[in-house]
């Protein structure tokens, strides 16, 4: 299982700070998140999604990944 952590608006949209996932790829995870949390529509595409601290493509296999961070755009200075 991989821990998916949500920050700021993403946490508000899902109602969770973190969830566990067994998705095979990042793309699969994104599809699952959108299906289970409709409030993420319009937000997830603008988020930085990091797998163990690195940006990866949607076809990236999540086997062995420990943490996925979903970071919405931040405002301010």
Secondary structure, 3 states (H helix, E strand, C coil): CEEEEECHHHHHHHCCCEEEECCCEHHHHHHHHHHHCHHHCCCHHHCEEEECCEECCCCCECCCCCEEEEECCCCCC
